[in-house]
Amino acid sequence: MNLNDVIIRPHITEKTETIKQLGKTGERYTLRVHPDANKELVKQALYKLYKVKVVDLKVINVRGKLKRFRQAKIQLPSWKKIIVVLASGQKIDFAKGV
């Protein structure tokens, strides 16, 4: 897998912003990643794209929801997100990378 395709986009919600502020050490970011990506690929991609050192990674597999559209029921696709803790003093500038 190409390292440029591992990180899809940042996942920013109210919950991720509270997680970001609760962190005591380092910056915390929540990212959507490719479903086949593992922790090592994500670490390599973050270093290649943003030149940051990852201290900790948490992987969360999000199951797709069942939605109703008129009479039909549609299964939304499953996806994967990660919570990244960076070394202290490092930040990710999403404007220059992905």
Gaussian input, Z-matrix of N, CA and C with variables (Angstrom, degrees):
# hf/3-21g

backbone

0 1
 N
 C     1     B1
 C     2     B2     1     A1
 N     3     B3     2     A2     1     D1
 C     4     B4     3     A3     2     D2
 C     5     B5     4     A4     3     D3
 N     6     B6     5     A5     4     D4
 C     7     B7     6     A6     5     D5
 C     8     B8     7     A7     6     D6
 N     9     B9     8     A8     7     D7
 C    10    B10     9     A9     8     D8
 C    11    B11    10    A10     9     D9
 N    12    B12    11    A11    10    D10
 C    13    B13    12    A12    11    D11
 C    14    B14    13    A13    12    D12
 N    15    B15    14    A14    13    D13
 C    16    B16    15    A15    14    D14
 C    17    B17    16    A16    15    D15
 N    18    B18    17    A17    16    D16
 C    19    B19    18    A18    17    D17
 C    20    B20    19    A19    18    D18
 N    21    B21    20    A20    19    D19
 C    22    B22    21    A21    20    D20
 C    23    B23    22    A22    21    D21
 N    24    B24    23    A23    22    D22
 C    25    B25    24    A24    23    D23
 C    26    B26    25    A25    24    D24
 N    27    B27    26    A26    25    D25
 C    28    B28    27    A27    26    D26
 C    29    B29    28    A28    27    D27
 N    30    B30    29    A29    28    D28
 C    31    B31    30    A30    29    D29
 C    32    B32    31    A31    30    D30
 N    33    B33    32    A32    31    D31
 C    34    B34    33    A33    32    D32
 C    35    B35    34    A34    33    D33
 N    36    B36    35    A35    34    D34
 C    37    B37    36    A36    35    D35
 C    38    B38    37    A37    36    D36
 N    39    B39    38    A38    37    D37
 C    40    B40    39    A39    38    D38
 C    41    B41    40    A40    39    D39
 N    42    B42    41    A41    40    D40
 C    43    B43    42    A42    41    D41
 C    44    B44    43    A43    42    D42
 N    45    B45    44    A44    43    D43
 C    46    B46    45    A45    44    D44
 C    47    B47    46    A46    45    D45
 N    48    B48    47    A47    46    D46
 C    49    B49    48    A48    47    D47
 C    50    B50    49    A49    48    D48
 N    51    B51    50    A50    49    D49
 C    52    B52    51    A51    50    D50
 C    53    B53    52    A52    51    D51
 N    54    B54    53    A53    52    D52
 C    55    B55    54    A54    53    D53
 C    56    B56    55    A55    54    D54
 N    57    B57    56    A56    55    D55
 C    58    B58    57    A57    56    D56
 C    59    B59    58    A58    57    D57
 N    60    B60    59    A59    58    D58
 C    61    B61    60    A60    59    D59
 C    62    B62    61    A61    60    D60
 N    63    B63    62    A62    61    D61
 C    64    B64    63    A63    62    D62
 C    65    B65    64    A64    63    D63
 N    66    B66    65    A65    64    D64
 C    67    B67    66    A66    65    D65
 C    68    B68    67    A67    66    D66
 N    69    B69    68    A68    67    D67
 C    70    B70    69    A69    68    D68
 C    71    B71    70    A70    69    D69
 N    72    B72    71    A71    70    D70
 C    73    B73    72    A72    71    D71
 C    74    B74    73    A73    72    D72
 N    75    B75    74    A74    73    D73
 C    76    B76    75    A75    74    D74
 C    77    B77    76    A76    75    D75
 N    78    B78    77    A77    76    D76
 C    79    B79    78    A78    77    D77
 C    80    B80    79    A79    78    D78
 N    81    B81    80    A80    79    D79
 C    82    B82    81    A81    80    D80
 C    83    B83    82    A82    81    D81
 N    84    B84    83    A83    82    D82
 C    85    B85    84    A84    83    D83
 C    86    B86    85    A85    84    D84
 N    87    B87    86    A86    85    D85
 C    88    B88    87    A87    86    D86
 C    89    B89    88    A88    87    D87
 N    90    B90    89    A89    88    D88
 C    91    B91    90    A90    89    D89
 C    92    B92    91    A91    90    D90
 N    93    B93    92    A92    91    D91
 C    94    B94    93    A93    92    D92
 C    95    B95    94    A94    93    D93
 N    96    B96    95    A95    94    D94
 C    97    B97    96    A96    95    D95
 C    98    B98    97    A97    96    D96
 N    99    B99    98    A98    97    D97
 C   100   B100    99    A99    98    D98
 C   101   B101   100   A100    99    D99
 N   102   B102   101   A101   100   D100
 C   103   B103   102   A102   101   D101
 C   104   B104   103   A103   102   D102
 N   105   B105   104   A104   103   D103
 C   106   B106   105   A105   104   D104
 C   107   B107   106   A106   105   D105
 N   108   B108   107   A107   106   D106
 C   109   B109   108   A108   107   D107
 C   110   B110   109   A109   108   D108
 N   111   B111   110   A110   109   D109
 C   112   B112   111   A111   110   D110
 C   113   B113   112   A112   111   D111
 N   114   B114   113   A113   112   D112
 C   115   B115   114   A114   113   D113
 C   116   B116   115   A115   114   D114
 N   117   B117   116   A116   115   D115
 C   118   B118   117   A117   116   D116
 C   119   B119   118   A118   117   D117
 N   120   B120   119   A119   118   D118
 C   121   B121   120   A120   119   D119
 C   122   B122   121   A121   120   D120
 N   123   B123   122   A122   121   D121
 C   124   B124   123   A123   122   D122
 C   125   B125   124   A124   123   D123
 N   126   B126   125   A125   124   D124
 C   127   B127   126   A126   125   D125
 C   128   B128   127   A127   126   D126
 N   129   B129   128   A128   127   D127
 C   130   B130   129   A129   128   D128
 C   131   B131   130   A130   129   D129
 N   132   B132   131   A131   130   D130
 C   133   B133   132   A132   131   D131
 C   134   B134   133   A133   132   D132
 N   135   B135   134   A134   133   D133
 C   136   B136   135   A135   134   D134
 C   137   B137   136   A136   135   D135
 N   138   B138   137   A137   136   D136
 C   139   B139   138   A138   137   D137
 C   140   B140   139   A139   138   D138
 N   141   B141   140   A140   139   D139
 C   142   B142   141   A141   140   D140
 C   143   B143   142   A142   141   D141
 N   144   B144   143   A143   142   D142
 C   145   B145   144   A144   143   D143
 C   146   B146   145   A145   144   D144
 N   147   B147   146   A146   145   D145
 C   148   B148   147   A147   146   D146
 C   149   B149   148   A148   147   D147
 N   150   B150   149   A149   148   D148
 C   151   B151   150   A150   149   D149
 C   152   B152   151   A151   150   D150
 N   153   B153   152   A152   151   D151
 C   154   B154   153   A153   152   D152
 C   155   B155   154   A154   153   D153
 N   156   B156   155   A155   154   D154
 C   157   B157   156   A156   155   D155
 C   158   B158   157   A157   156   D156
 N   159   B159   158   A158   157   D157
 C   160   B160   159   A159   158   D158
 C   161   B161   160   A160   159   D159
 N   162   B162   161   A161   160   D160
 C   163   B163   162   A162   161   D161
 C   164   B164   163   A163   162   D162
 N   165   B165   164   A164   163   D163
 C   166   B166   165   A165   164   D164
 C   167   B167   166   A166   165   D165
 N   168   B168   167   A167   166   D166
 C   169   B169   168   A168   167   D167
 C   170   B170   169   A169   168   D168
 N   171   B171   170   A170   169   D169
 C   172   B172   171   A171   170   D170
 C   173   B173   172   A172   171   D171
 N   174   B174   173   A173   172   D172
 C   175   B175   174   A174   173   D173
 C   176   B176   175   A175   174   D174
 N   177   B177   176   A176   175   D175
 C   178   B178   177   A177   176   D176
 C   179   B179   178   A178   177   D177
 N   180   B180   179   A179   178   D178
 C   181   B181   180   A180   179   D179
 C   182   B182   181   A181   180   D180
 N   183   B183   182   A182   181   D181
 C   184   B184   183   A183   182   D182
 C   185   B185   184   A184   183   D183
 N   186   B186   185   A185   184   D184
 C   187   B187   186   A186   185   D185
 C   188   B188   187   A187   186   D186
 N   189   B189   188   A188   187   D187
 C   190   B190   189   A189   188   D188
 C   191   B191   190   A190   189   D189
 N   192   B192   191   A191   190   D190
 C   193   B193   192   A192   191   D191
 C   194   B194   193   A193   192   D192
 N   195   B195   194   A194   193   D193
 C   196   B196   195   A195   194   D194
 C   197   B197   196   A196   195   D195
 N   198   B198   197   A197   196   D196
 C   199   B199   198   A198   197   D197
 C   200   B200   199   A199   198   D198
 N   201   B201   200   A200   199   D199
 C   202   B202   201   A201   200   D200
 C   203   B203   202   A202   201   D201
 N   204   B204   203   A203   202   D202
 C   205   B205   204   A204   203   D203
 C   206   B206   205   A205   204   D204
 N   207   B207   206   A206   205   D205
 C   208   B208   207   A207   206   D206
 C   209   B209   208   A208   207   D207
 N   210   B210   209   A209   208   D208
 C   211   B211   210   A210   209   D209
 C   212   B212   211   A211   210   D210
 N   213   B213   212   A212   211   D211
 C   214   B214   213   A213   212   D212
 C   215   B215   214   A214   213   D213
 N   216   B216   215   A215   214   D214
 C   217   B217   216   A216   215   D215
 C   218   B218   217   A217   216   D216
 N   219   B219   218   A218   217   D217
 C   220   B220   219   A219   218   D218
 C   221   B221   220   A220   219   D219
 N   222   B222   221   A221   220   D220
 C   223   B223   222   A222   221   D221
 C   224   B224   223   A223   222   D222
 N   225   B225   224   A224   223   D223
 C   226   B226   225   A225   224   D224
 C   227   B227   226   A226   225   D225
 N   228   B228   227   A227   226   D226
 C   229   B229   228   A228   227   D227
 C   230   B230   229   A229   228   D228
 N   231   B231   230   A230   229   D229
 C   232   B232   231   A231   230   D230
 C   233   B233   232   A232   231   D231
 N   234   B234   233   A233   232   D232
 C   235   B235   234   A234   233   D233
 C   236   B236   235   A235   234   D234
 N   237   B237   236   A236   235   D235
 C   238   B238   237   A237   236   D236
 C   239   B239   238   A238   237   D237
 N   240   B240   239   A239   238   D238
 C   241   B241   240   A240   239   D239
 C   242   B242   241   A241   240   D240
 N   243   B243   242   A242   241   D241
 C   244   B244   243   A243   242   D242
 C   245   B245   244   A244   243   D243
 N   246   B246   245   A245   244   D244
 C   247   B247   246   A246   245   D245
 C   248   B248   247   A247   246   D246
 N   249   B249   248   A248   247   D247
 C   250   B250   249   A249   248   D248
 C   251   B251   250   A250   249   D249
 N   252   B252   251   A251   250   D250
 C   253   B253   252   A252   251   D251
 C   254   B254   253   A253   252   D252
 N   255   B255   254   A254   253   D253
 C   256   B256   255   A255   254   D254
 C   257   B257   256   A256   255   D255
 N   258   B258   257   A257   256   D256
 C   259   B259   258   A258   257   D257
 C   260   B260   259   A259   258   D258
 N   261   B261   260   A260   259   D259
 C   262   B262   261   A261   260   D260
 C   263   B263   262   A262   261   D261
 N   264   B264   263   A263   262   D262
 C   265   B265   264   A264   263   D263
 C   266   B266   265   A265   264   D264
 N   267   B267   266   A266   265   D265
 C   268   B268   267   A267   266   D266
 C   269   B269   268   A268   267   D267
 N   270   B270   269   A269   268   D268
 C   271   B271   270   A270   269   D269
 C   272   B272   271   A271   270   D270
 N   273   B273   272   A272   271   D271
 C   274   B274   273   A273   272   D272
 C   275   B275   274   A274   273   D273
 N   276   B276   275   A275   274   D274
 C   277   B277   276   A276   275   D275
 C   278   B278   277   A277   276   D276
 N   279   B279   278   A278   277   D277
 C   280   B280   279   A279   278   D278
 C   281   B281   280   A280   279   D279
 N   282   B282   281   A281   280   D280
 C   283   B283   282   A282   281   D281
 C   284   B284   283   A283   282   D282
 N   285   B285   284   A284   283   D283
 C   286   B286   285   A285   284   D284
 C   287   B287   286   A286   285   D285
 N   288   B288   287   A287   286   D286
 C   289   B289   288   A288   287   D287
 C   290   B290   289   A289   288   D288
 N   291   B291   290   A290   289   D289
 C   292   B292   291   A291   290   D290
 C   293   B293   292   A292   291   D291

   B1=1.4429
   B2=1.5279
   B3=1.3199
   B4=1.4507
   B5=1.5308
   B6=1.3344
   B7=1.4593
   B8=1.5245
   B9=1.3257
   B10=1.4630
   B11=1.5207
   B12=1.3253
   B13=1.4650
   B14=1.5276
   B15=1.3209
   B16=1.4640
   B17=1.5279
   B18=1.3265
   B19=1.4581
   B20=1.5204
   B21=1.3249
   B22=1.4554
   B23=1.5223
   B24=1.3434
   B25=1.4594
   B26=1.5147
   B27=1.3260
   B28=1.4641
   B29=1.5217
   B30=1.3106
   B31=1.4667
   B32=1.5238
   B33=1.3306
   B34=1.4582
   B35=1.5314
   B36=1.3228
   B37=1.4573
   B38=1.5298
   B39=1.3181
   B40=1.4628
   B41=1.5268
   B42=1.3149
   B43=1.4597
   B44=1.5293
   B45=1.3304
   B46=1.4652
   B47=1.5242
   B48=1.3199
   B49=1.4595
   B50=1.5237
   B51=1.3425
   B52=1.4607
   B53=1.5242
   B54=1.3308
   B55=1.4703
   B56=1.5205
   B57=1.3073
   B58=1.4609
   B59=1.5291
   B60=1.3247
   B61=1.4556
   B62=1.5210
   B63=1.3364
   B64=1.4565
   B65=1.5255
   B66=1.3212
   B67=1.4602
   B68=1.5146
   B69=1.3285
   B70=1.4557
   B71=1.5196
   B72=1.3204
   B73=1.4596
   B74=1.5151
   B75=1.3025
   B76=1.4592
   B77=1.5141
   B78=1.3053
   B79=1.4619
   B80=1.5259
   B81=1.3297
   B82=1.4589
   B83=1.5144
   B84=1.3229
   B85=1.4620
   B86=1.5147
   B87=1.3319
   B88=1.4534
   B89=1.5189
   B90=1.3313
   B91=1.4618
   B92=1.5183
   B93=1.3309
   B94=1.4600
   B95=1.5220
   B96=1.3244
   B97=1.4569
   B98=1.5208
   B99=1.3191
   B100=1.4599
   B101=1.5286
   B102=1.3233
   B103=1.4726
   B104=1.5281
   B105=1.3183
   B106=1.4624
   B107=1.5225
   B108=1.3213
   B109=1.4644
   B110=1.5242
   B111=1.3275
   B112=1.4521
   B113=1.5329
   B114=1.3298
   B115=1.4623
   B116=1.5284
   B117=1.3038
   B118=1.4700
   B119=1.5284
   B120=1.3285
   B121=1.4729
   B122=1.5235
   B123=1.3273
   B124=1.4614
   B125=1.5249
   B126=1.3271
   B127=1.4693
   B128=1.5241
   B129=1.3338
   B130=1.4563
   B131=1.5242
   B132=1.3248
   B133=1.4605
   B134=1.5204
   B135=1.3375
   B136=1.4597
   B137=1.5184
   B138=1.3272
   B139=1.4622
   B140=1.5287
   B141=1.3331
   B142=1.4679
   B143=1.5273
   B144=1.3245
   B145=1.4610
   B146=1.5230
   B147=1.3532
   B148=1.4560
   B149=1.5302
   B150=1.3246
   B151=1.4647
   B152=1.5286
   B153=1.3366
   B154=1.4630
   B155=1.5223
   B156=1.3288
   B157=1.4602
   B158=1.5228
   B159=1.3249
   B160=1.4599
   B161=1.5256
   B162=1.3407
   B163=1.4590
   B164=1.5225
   B165=1.3460
   B166=1.4658
   B167=1.5254
   B168=1.3352
   B169=1.4638
   B170=1.5234
   B171=1.3021
   B172=1.4555
   B173=1.5177
   B174=1.3368
   B175=1.4597
   B176=1.5228
   B177=1.3372
   B178=1.4580
   B179=1.5257
   B180=1.3305
   B181=1.4558
   B182=1.5204
   B183=1.3274
   B184=1.4559
   B185=1.5233
   B186=1.3129
   B187=1.4566
   B188=1.5254
   B189=1.3327
   B190=1.4602
   B191=1.5189
   B192=1.3247
   B193=1.4605
   B194=1.5215
   B195=1.3108
   B196=1.4540
   B197=1.5232
   B198=1.3219
   B199=1.4606
   B200=1.5158
   B201=1.3189
   B202=1.4629
   B203=1.5167
   B204=1.3025
   B205=1.4573
   B206=1.5127
   B207=1.3287
   B208=1.4643
   B209=1.5280
   B210=1.3270
   B211=1.4612
   B212=1.5349
   B213=1.3032
   B214=1.4622
   B215=1.5280
   B216=1.3142
   B217=1.4615
   B218=1.5201
   B219=1.3112
   B220=1.4635
   B221=1.5246
   B222=1.3349
   B223=1.4568
   B224=1.5229
   B225=1.3390
   B226=1.4566
   B227=1.5253
   B228=1.3204
   B229=1.4627
   B230=1.5284
   B231=1.3204
   B232=1.4596
   B233=1.5174
   B234=1.3439
   B235=1.4553
   B236=1.5175
   B237=1.3117
   B238=1.4573
   B239=1.5224
   B240=1.3333
   B241=1.4574
   B242=1.5235
   B243=1.3245
   B244=1.4511
   B245=1.5171
   B246=1.3219
   B247=1.4593
   B248=1.5180
   B249=1.3222
   B250=1.4575
   B251=1.5193
   B252=1.3261
   B253=1.4605
   B254=1.5215
   B255=1.3306
   B256=1.4602
   B257=1.5223
   B258=1.3263
   B259=1.4549
   B260=1.5230
   B261=1.3192
   B262=1.4636
   B263=1.5335
   B264=1.3275
   B265=1.4560
   B266=1.5227
   B267=1.3281
   B268=1.4603
   B269=1.5227
   B270=1.3301
   B271=1.4717
   B272=1.4988
   B273=1.3350
   B274=1.4615
   B275=1.5136
   B276=1.3223
   B277=1.4613
   B278=1.5139
   B279=1.3487
   B280=1.4452
   B281=1.5285
   B282=1.3052
   B283=1.4508
   B284=1.5279
   B285=1.3231
   B286=1.4594
   B287=1.5208
   B288=1.3442
   B289=1.4659
   B290=1.5175
   B291=1.3198
   B292=1.4561
   B293=1.4852
   A1=108.70
   A2=115.67
   A3=121.90
   A4=109.11
   A5=117.99
   A6=121.25
   A7=112.62
   A8=117.58
   A9=119.96
   A10=112.09
   A11=117.98
   A12=122.08
   A13=113.58
   A14=117.57
   A15=120.46
   A16=110.65
   A17=117.68
   A18=121.59
   A19=108.66
   A20=116.68
   A21=120.95
   A22=110.49
   A23=116.89
   A24=120.58
   A25=109.38
   A26=117.63
   A27=119.25
   A28=110.27
   A29=115.90
   A30=121.88
   A31=106.91
   A32=116.96
   A33=121.81
   A34=109.46
   A35=115.66
   A36=122.84
   A37=107.82
   A38=116.61
   A39=119.76
   A40=110.84
   A41=116.30
   A42=120.23
   A43=111.42
   A44=117.24
   A45=119.17
   A46=111.46
   A47=117.74
   A48=120.12
   A49=111.28
   A50=118.63
   A51=120.18
   A52=110.79
   A53=117.49
   A54=121.04
   A55=109.74
   A56=115.99
   A57=121.17
   A58=111.15
   A59=117.67
   A60=120.97
   A61=112.72
   A62=118.79
   A63=121.67
   A64=112.57
   A65=117.35
   A66=120.67
   A67=112.33
   A68=116.37
   A69=120.94
   A70=112.08
   A71=116.72
   A72=119.90
   A73=109.35
   A74=116.58
   A75=121.21
   A76=113.79
   A77=114.57
   A78=122.04
   A79=109.57
   A80=117.20
   A81=123.11
   A82=109.03
   A83=115.86
   A84=122.26
   A85=108.45
   A86=115.56
   A87=121.59
   A88=107.77
   A89=116.71
   A90=122.31
   A91=110.35
   A92=115.45
   A93=120.58
   A94=107.06
   A95=116.47
   A96=120.91
   A97=109.90
   A98=115.22
   A99=122.19
   A100=109.01
   A101=119.16
   A102=121.00
   A103=114.29
   A104=118.42
   A105=121.08
   A106=113.00
   A107=118.29
   A108=121.75
   A109=110.35
   A110=115.71
   A111=120.90
   A112=108.93
   A113=116.67
   A114=120.37
   A115=112.12
   A116=116.41
   A117=119.54
   A118=111.57
   A119=116.93
   A120=119.92
   A121=111.70
   A122=116.88
   A123=120.42
   A124=110.34
   A125=117.53
   A126=120.71
   A127=110.74
   A128=116.66
   A129=120.40
   A130=111.53
   A131=117.18
   A132=121.11
   A133=111.34
   A134=117.39
   A135=119.87
   A136=111.79
   A137=116.93
   A138=119.12
   A139=110.80
   A140=116.33
   A141=119.64
   A142=111.57
   A143=118.08
   A144=121.54
   A145=113.52
   A146=117.57
   A147=120.33
   A148=114.06
   A149=118.58
   A150=123.08
   A151=112.51
   A152=116.07
   A153=121.67
   A154=109.55
   A155=115.48
   A156=121.48
   A157=109.01
   A158=116.66
   A159=122.92
   A160=108.82
   A161=116.36
   A162=121.64
   A163=110.12
   A164=117.21
   A165=120.86
   A166=109.90
   A167=115.64
   A168=122.56
   A169=109.49
   A170=116.27
   A171=121.93
   A172=107.52
   A173=117.88
   A174=122.59
   A175=108.84
   A176=115.52
   A177=121.41
   A178=108.13
   A179=116.41
   A180=121.28
   A181=108.21
   A182=116.58
   A183=122.12
   A184=108.14
   A185=115.57
   A186=120.36
   A187=109.37
   A188=116.21
   A189=120.99
   A190=111.56
   A191=115.28
   A192=120.24
   A193=111.19
   A194=114.61
   A195=121.72
   A196=107.80
   A197=117.98
   A198=123.07
   A199=110.05
   A200=115.48
   A201=120.32
   A202=108.97
   A203=115.06
   A204=121.94
   A205=106.55
   A206=115.60
   A207=123.13
   A208=108.86
   A209=118.42
   A210=119.13
   A211=112.51
   A212=117.83
   A213=121.19
   A214=110.66
   A215=115.49
   A216=121.82
   A217=107.42
   A218=115.50
   A219=121.40
   A220=108.57
   A221=116.26
   A222=121.57
   A223=108.47
   A224=117.25
   A225=121.39
   A226=109.13
   A227=117.82
   A228=119.35
   A229=112.72
   A230=115.50
   A231=121.39
   A232=109.05
   A233=116.49
   A234=120.86
   A235=109.59
   A236=115.76
   A237=121.41
   A238=109.06
   A239=115.78
   A240=119.81
   A241=108.63
   A242=115.35
   A243=120.66
   A244=109.19
   A245=115.48
   A246=121.83
   A247=106.08
   A248=115.46
   A249=122.54
   A250=109.25
   A251=117.05
   A252=122.32
   A253=106.43
   A254=115.48
   A255=120.97
   A256=110.23
   A257=115.60
   A258=121.30
   A259=108.86
   A260=116.39
   A261=119.70
   A262=110.46
   A263=115.03
   A264=120.63
   A265=114.06
   A266=118.64
   A267=120.96
   A268=109.96
   A269=115.21
   A270=122.17
   A271=109.46
   A272=115.47
   A273=121.90
   A274=108.20
   A275=116.80
   A276=121.88
   A277=107.29
   A278=116.37
   A279=120.85
   A280=112.50
   A281=118.40
   A282=121.55
   A283=111.89
   A284=117.75
   A285=119.40
   A286=114.23
   A287=118.18
   A288=120.87
   A289=113.08
   A290=115.20
   A291=122.99
   A292=112.79
   D1=139.21
   D2=178.95
   D3=-73.94
   D4=135.63
   D5=-177.66
   D6=-66.10
   D7=-22.96
   D8=178.00
   D9=-72.61
   D10=-19.28
   D11=-178.45
   D12=-95.94
   D13=-2.89
   D14=-175.36
   D15=-71.59
   D16=-50.74
   D17=-177.99
   D18=-89.88
   D19=122.14
   D20=-177.95
   D21=-87.65
   D22=-54.51
   D23=179.80
   D24=-170.48
   D25=163.96
   D26=173.32
   D27=-72.50
   D28=147.18
   D29=179.56
   D30=-110.26
   D31=102.12
   D32=-173.87
   D33=-112.58
   D34=116.11
   D35=175.61
   D36=-138.41
   D37=176.99
   D38=176.96
   D39=-63.19
   D40=-38.71
   D41=-179.08
   D42=-65.92
   D43=-41.46
   D44=179.67
   D45=-69.07
   D46=-30.33
   D47=176.80
   D48=-69.12
   D49=-36.27
   D50=176.11
   D51=-69.65
   D52=-36.61
   D53=175.57
   D54=-62.21
   D55=-39.81
   D56=-179.55
   D57=-63.34
   D58=-38.11
   D59=-177.98
   D60=-81.94
   D61=-20.70
   D62=179.57
   D63=-77.99
   D64=-19.15
   D65=-176.85
   D66=-64.33
   D67=132.33
   D68=-179.90
   D69=-90.07
   D70=-33.37
   D71=-178.14
   D72=-122.00
   D73=126.31
   D74=174.95
   D75=73.27
   D76=169.30
   D77=178.19
   D78=-84.86
   D79=145.29
   D80=177.47
   D81=-116.59
   D82=134.47
   D83=177.69
   D84=-132.81
   D85=146.33
   D86=175.19
   D87=-113.60
   D88=127.66
   D89=-174.37
   D90=-129.37
   D91=145.57
   D92=168.09
   D93=-87.08
   D94=134.28
   D95=-178.52
   D96=-127.19
   D97=168.31
   D98=177.48
   D99=-62.27
   D100=140.18
   D101=-177.42
   D102=-60.47
   D103=-24.09
   D104=179.91
   D105=-92.13
   D106=-0.31
   D107=-176.97
   D108=-75.42
   D109=144.00
   D110=174.49
   D111=-115.86
   D112=-179.48
   D113=-174.98
   D114=-61.78
   D115=-41.68
   D116=-177.32
   D117=-65.92
   D118=-41.69
   D119=177.12
   D120=-62.66
   D121=-39.18
   D122=180.00
   D123=-66.36
   D124=-42.15
   D125=177.58
   D126=-60.48
   D127=-44.96
   D128=179.59
   D129=-63.94
   D130=-41.41
   D131=-179.50
   D132=-65.97
   D133=-41.84
   D134=178.38
   D135=-64.71
   D136=-37.96
   D137=178.20
   D138=-68.73
   D139=-40.80
   D140=-178.39
   D141=-67.74
   D142=-43.93
   D143=-175.09
   D144=-81.25
   D145=-40.53
   D146=-171.06
   D147=-118.99
   D148=-6.41
   D149=-179.50
   D150=56.98
   D151=48.20
   D152=178.35
   D153=-120.32
   D154=151.99
   D155=178.75
   D156=-99.48
   D157=126.94
   D158=-178.16
   D159=-91.34
   D160=127.80
   D161=177.76
   D162=-90.97
   D163=-43.02
   D164=-176.11
   D165=-147.60
   D166=148.34
   D167=177.41
   D168=-133.42
   D169=136.14
   D170=171.86
   D171=-120.52
   D172=128.35
   D173=-178.35
   D174=-104.31
   D175=133.29
   D176=179.94
   D177=-129.07
   D178=120.23
   D179=174.57
   D180=-91.57
   D181=119.77
   D182=-177.46
   D183=-101.22
   D184=120.87
   D185=-179.62
   D186=-78.14
   D187=139.20
   D188=179.23
   D189=-66.81
   D190=141.27
   D191=-177.36
   D192=-85.66
   D193=157.14
   D194=174.57
   D195=-93.90
   D196=116.34
   D197=-177.82
   D198=-112.82
   D199=151.07
   D200=176.21
   D201=-104.16
   D202=134.83
   D203=174.31
   D204=-130.99
   D205=102.96
   D206=-171.62
   D207=56.06
   D208=-118.87
   D209=-178.89
   D210=-91.76
   D211=-10.54
   D212=-176.12
   D213=-90.89
   D214=148.92
   D215=172.96
   D216=-109.58
   D217=128.89
   D218=-175.11
   D219=-118.82
   D220=131.69
   D221=176.39
   D222=-92.27
   D223=116.04
   D224=176.58
   D225=-74.15
   D226=151.38
   D227=-176.78
   D228=-70.51
   D229=149.95
   D230=174.20
   D231=-76.62
   D232=156.07
   D233=-179.89
   D234=-148.87
   D235=171.61
   D236=-175.15
   D237=-125.39
   D238=137.06
   D239=174.83
   D240=-130.01
   D241=157.36
   D242=179.14
   D243=-132.36
   D244=149.54
   D245=171.87
   D246=-109.38
   D247=120.62
   D248=-174.73
   D249=-107.83
   D250=132.04
   D251=172.23
   D252=-110.45
   D253=121.39
   D254=-179.10
   D255=-94.44
   D256=162.25
   D257=174.80
   D258=-63.22
   D259=152.71
   D260=-175.79
   D261=-62.95
   D262=139.38
   D263=178.96
   D264=89.62
   D265=-1.79
   D266=-179.36
   D267=-109.44
   D268=144.20
   D269=178.29
   D270=-136.73
   D271=160.05
   D272=176.42
   D273=-107.80
   D274=127.60
   D275=174.10
   D276=-102.22
   D277=101.91
   D278=-175.10
   D279=-69.73
   D280=-18.64
   D281=-179.14
   D282=-68.41
   D283=-30.93
   D284=-176.51
   D285=-92.92
   D286=-18.35
   D287=-173.09
   D288=-95.24
   D289=-103.96
   D290=-171.13
   D291=-60.96

